Amino acid sequence: MNRLFAHPLFRRRRIVSRAALATSLAGFALTAALFGVARELEAESARVDFERRAAVRTAAVTRAFGEAVHDLRALNLLFVAGKGEVSRDAFDAFAQPLAAGNGYLVALEYQRFVDGAARAAFEAERARFWPGFAIRERTADGRLVVAPPRQRYLVNDYVVPIASNGSVFGYDLWSSLEERAYSQRAIDAGTPTASPLLRLVQGDGALRGMLVVMPVYRPGADLSSVAARRAAVLGQAAVVIDTGLLVGGSLHAAHLLAVDDFALTLYGRSSAGERVAVFHHPGAPPAQSGLERWLGEGPDAITTRFDVAGSQWEMRAVRLARGLDSQVGSLSILGYGCVLSLAVAFLVQQRSARTRRIESLVERRTADLALTAGALRLHQRAIESAANPILMVSATRPGYPIEYANPACERTLGYGPGELAGKPLAALARADSEEPGLEELRQALYECRKAHALVRQATRDGRELVSEVYIAPVNNAQGATEHFVVTTYDVTVAKRYEAELAHRARYDSLTGLANGALLLDRIERALATAGNAPVWLVALDIDHFKLVNDTLGRRIGDEALRAIAARVAASIRQADTAARTGGDNFMLVLVGYADERQAAARVQAVRDAIGEPLQIEEHTLVFGSSAGVAGYPADGRDPETLVKHAELAMYRTKQLGRNAVHFYAPHMNAHASDRLALEGALRGALREDQFELYFQPQVDLGSGRVVGTEALIRWRHPHFGTVRPERFIALAEETGLIVPIGAWVLHTACRQNVRWQRAGLGPLRIGVNLSARQFAEPDLVQTVRSVLDETGLQADSLEIELTESMMMADVESAIETMHCLKAMGVKLSIDDFGTGYSSLAYLKRFPVDVLKIDRSFVHDSVLSRDGAAMVDAIISLAHGLRMQVIAEGVETLEQLDYLRGCGCDEVQGHIYARPEPVQMVEPLLRQGRVEPSPVQA
């Protein structure tokens, strides 16, 4: 056996020279090191590229959600500009382009609050537009059924596009606790609020999406508290979003889905808080071979959370496992290194068998040098093929000159081949840049350590890049740093998206002024640094700006707002703040003004700038402005109080005639509180049956018989007592409540007159006053016809009383409306004639039956010759135009005799009877003929 092992052939197979073994091991070790470095660089490059792409896709998705919320704000501004009331045609014209341009918008809606008492009238009105319309709710199994009676509904009234959303027209969101919850949050906050993920009513419940809603408040309402906002809400604007389509469409439009190594998943939250996936691309990662699983890397994931109008969302980006094609450089190094190591080892083994020990040692060293040179060449080729800029910088020469720049670096910075060699590393930074990132890199170079920082770079042609820079030292065999490897990653696009989103969050998109969020921050900063020095808040409103939008269009209106905003910004100091708080409303924060005189001077300078003529295209516009000022600390010590008081002062300015400035005074708060309480009570008065009609007889002067009555409204409130019309009618006009109140008066008066006629009291005439708001309603004629049909009153027994001012606002339209009423047989009278500004040229065109002489003329008729002449002239004018004359406010026998002598036809006043409720006026009507009873002084 020993002789067998001693055979030379066996020894040659068994024994490997130490030189060959050492050469192969060294080659494998160097190959492994180079493979590790190259693989680390590839992995780092892939990771940074993955983070950049994930950031870009997240930014695109959040921007798409932001645009949807922006569309909602634009829809809400339509109602703000329309003082809370927008016609269906106007809504359709505004919403159709938004729906057509954004496929993910399933619907744009206006959801109106409807009281239970008004439900029948509401459904009847909408049925004329949509036959079979009814307020509906959704059952537990998803079916839509007619909603049972309730005190309140939140009904889908306007829907665009209606063709694909017919099922939601008339849907009551208030019937669903889930939908009521987020709607109530929006009303309480006054800001856009998103729902959780819902099964939408559209698509029979199969479509998943969300609603973003924003409340529409009554114009001019005090919104300083949750209770006030709940009382002031009229409804809410809403956009219905197909979230999957929004995400997929926005990413597809930006060409961000054309990848197969990238998976995106968007998660929302259901009302129960469950995490639900609403979008996924491209699917499960592809299967990998065993070699790919060994050499490749597992999926990397980045989860980004963001907020959409109070709704929480997550975007999860997964980089699928990299295949071998993304590791060509490192695998090439591994393959060439192994082959070269084996080849050199084999060569050493062959030569060692034929040479002496010293020759074998020389061969091994030569082989080591050859192996190192080959590996370095492979390393250089890998660096040259890298997609990201890589620099080799000297660590031993002053200024850290560049010794090598790969082609990607030269392309990125705009230099030709070899032009960067010899330039100092600092030449690649912006010349005017002194940012923390540069100081961190300088310190790392000085300390010969690794570092990472975000810096701004300048390309050769002047473009600015935002780059993430990584520095790593390269040490020699003795541990001394000889070079630095500098790797950069261009993140300019991602940073630009971040900056744009940050700017949108703090500045108004139309004017560039601060928005509400930034305004609050500036107020808080000003108060925090003011000490005892005053800070002035100015609420500024452009007078009658709505006329620009109504007459010249929204585009001209937006141009005017931008020009006004520029003038406002130019009229204040740099330390002050100008913000746009919505529509044509602005808010100023003024600091450094010692007293009211200085603050008033600055506000006047702003108003003067606004008042300069403004030329937009072929239009010359001149604006006035109303301002209210509140000062810290006298008028409040917190932002909310100061803003509230500045707005109260501004409202006071508008009440007193506009185009002026008023400083806040405590009585304004009391006046506003009283007005708010009265307004809140007025909203419930009709529903709680607190109104009552009084009637004042109208007497024929020739026969002394009662020929008619005038219906006069009274309000009996359980706490305020009897509220006279002069206190609440103007408020009802301003809030729009005059329309339902006037309809109630008309219906109640006609019904009472029918009862008197059927009771045998004769062909009495009933006079009903119309407000300017009622007279301007497009369905006035239809309303009067419906009331006559429902009550059974003959048209010639109804006399509608109009004032001169309401007819002169739009003469042609007034004449058309009056002719329509006359065609029905209704009598028309001009109330308080002579106190307005009607033209005699128009008076002859008005189809009027009666002129009513104002009580002021009647009073003066017996006191002065001019007063008597005026009354005589009015009576002569009326008879010349074939009109009857009724004199109001007759109180004395002298007045009565003078009117009789002038030929006046009828009178009404305290000389015959005061306005009384039905029970007290009925006995007088039964007498038929009444005798005058002068008013006692």
Steps between C-alpha positions, in 0.01 A plus 500: 500500500781745585664428168171580325477847663861557410433468128593827319172518309301486822713771657440732205122463538509536875738789546415864395773755532466755768565780251211389279270461799596843636454659158153352458393595852628856457323529165177368649528737798564803280222393266264463795595845630451665162177306449376619840587865428338490156194324634470752783522788251236336281275440800547855626428641154190283469383601850540873436334466160218307666454770766499773235245322284283423802512867604403613150202261490387597849523868404294434186229322703485766774490771233206322333315487832589867554357593159177318588477700826585816299208421265276470808621839628427651160151346509447640851618846390221493238250501788697761696496726194129430452418596863406139576250465213605369158260393228511153355609634160785698656610197699492279188695755295768523770523129586480342152856606397639370830327164457602473134865582573541261793384146433542397862223741606198270508279795584500864615207567729323762704323347799232729644348488849122464481269528802237236544227762475628612161549152359177480302558833328862409431408165344226657291737768370771247406244265342442759229866461409531125572167312477451259788746687722487410869739526795647153543726309734707182469396180676738253664506286182587804281155571351371859466154554649286805577621656826252508792400836655779662701572846636794558268651367177829561319394440139705468181339793316751581223695212340744514207508297283135413551491233226722255691390611848124494476482252788648750749272792405284549808711268719492605870851482649364593845324161514836321526683529834827436317445782248348729760815471715746642247246757376458625857879521543522715185222730621661541842847567358401704192770328295513225236445161669539157343289195571647160574493248217137438409291278278369779276132526415607514134547162335249324730752505786771312309717808454739591782612857549475800727328837526668828586251759625515868595214686666315789339400758759250777488676813368610746768442252783720505810710181476712551812368196690378149430146590606500802268624294206233235561233769506633668184545194277283477187647185355830373372690468175646157434720316256464123467833338419577159351826464699638214292441690178647821649824327601534290186406787271739750659790254491421393145473862381846568645639181335583354841349152450721379213716278724500131580733502802291737712181424693272776638211454740274776637321432826206693645297457816143383528259652752591215737870596476591198289790536257368441146701480177335709226773490233776255413759490221637285334418188703699222668880499444624260230639159595881482539746226428714356778808688376306828485370445853857437621658796319202737495341694784160475657238766439554843660195692620427866582174601666398866480206629700314813403180682584217587259256742663517314831503149349814289554660321199807285452701452183715187513768470232678164464811451290472148369803271532771596256590250232843416372478760224530778760824349639702462182791706632548311826443161338752588230756581766422175679522290185811662356667503840439129561613402151807722520583372850481138385700576186780673690503227765527237231786692338684529831448132566645405161803727535572394858526142382780598260685773688669553824342635819623855433354499151170376641498789748566754220222347291253524784575870552473565129168315494372710793582822314331377184191396695477841672536691173228292335264550794559874492419513132175314567425739782561798273269359233228449762536860619494634144176314428329629818188715443578739785790752511815364671818698568848398620655786699856529629529517878867599507501810278364846597142578397414132451544503119293264287711218357221310327133564407287230341295576185175528699654781708618686189158468335312612810715810558534589130876443456685324221724193545794578728404865562436445872848354563708734715209722613458541876206316650350831626454616138201267468301682772311826443730798546247679725401196702573487872276220614542253790549206263820650353645559845432136589685382186795733566530363854484142372782568249711653774437205737532236221171333579178404327229765464164562336332838437243677281656787301426724203724475196538717191539347155725651239205676329372651827224254589460417867493139619405371842718196571558248775881468530679203659873516584709194590879495568733256317798393718834346400661194655631707791152640578564852368228661288622564147171559316132566551221342297216754453160367380205732426131437440281762328184561709405833338157384377398353835606815686312717251183302569554541875548877465190534282285308748635708789424824314145393417439420866580858609418734212186582304522342154326791322666809649822368654412663834504307827209263550306437819754258650795734445293798619432327833871423539595865424244628752630265769860605429408869509319462835783293647763765419284811559534527875290806588529649152178506295428262213223598256279255311314644201206322333469638146213435258476621139163672457258354244768276350236240417378726220829447317460123496130526414545745212852447362559138593717313747817530289490881515411471869805285569725744312357785706559311825862434404553869421331612823710251700818639342396854594423395857837325535683801358324739740619337823844467652711185483436428868124502444292214358226497236280191463202406287240326713254417222316662211566874510589501871848589623661518844799718593732461801669833577785529753711792613217759497484675835140622498170502309601806299804325350306179439216693336748678274640168379152355444403812305814462285390145417147616420633782281707249303195279451295800390731591211339422158587151384529421129431136406482439127251757368333550841579779747399396852487715814451333838412624844585308815360460850738439788474411865790522745559325833806564715698284739482500800203736538259306276622147569800296605467198275479464120144371494363795699695758300384358166142486622506862620668627181226334294230645726645847442506434125135385501413818688672702226290327236180562696578870521545542124830326406823653362633606840699380803372432851690391808345235721288615792336274764147602401560337159532164674175556685330606176635194320394269783152650501482468123624140514246409768222667301611323183509162673154557642371618161611176336276301731209744512324372189549137599366565852199702376600823678377736227156657501315721252335830599249665266424873453174586322492716186189721481330648194468876558180529301294231676690451825504124444795270560610382156820322593778442750878512499679199652785595738732245663583486871748271679417378849814345651484319837805693633523817287128574518332669204762587238386769258569465127751786480729301731503166319392558137840643396672205668271259319583674171874468565488132596255400225237391756268766361411266213341221710357758745347698212356181353340423838351851521358475147347157558360584846352833389330348196360213704358742761341720235328195350358417845360854534344489155342161565370632833296758305713808569494609137761514222781622723841573351820392683826698461832321543843670498780339299868548588766579241644151544162338433433721198837395351426127537468341152204284609296784657219480245474124539497537879211748489307277259553196726380691809184615320431145380558346845292752695226553240527883516396690187796683344323841505462470880878505545692828493879473496676806638841595355742782584651739248859397582452130430354573157770747404783250572430326168222686322457273196491183707257664746265601222502147358421348841221754563339425161502128584324567832251731333424234241387275786260772623696601810484869598828691543570803717803720562552534875643818663477687170715812484769383745706315238658612178273377227484688173166614360619363165511155657185548707283517189648168384427320828169304486399631844144522638555694823733770636537506881588844638766474771397599854763778507317686219164447673640643824638810323183560298336700781819660630640672194391618158786304340382178666144559388614574146700179494201288602275677248759445224533127576121451493465694175789306344352164600154583368653632179669161454173319582622378839328492837653676803526372859635730773686335790541620858183709523450599865300826517172633363687789337711255300190298413307806381790626290543162331127481431511845348791403273306201369699226677331162448589300812681549832645289776630610834433524871204733443306187401698211654845397603654175367338222707505119504221304330281468811492878558468622141219260402219683688594821315481320167154365587372855564580583138479879552728665755516848648821696549642528849785754519816401684526669839819699557 
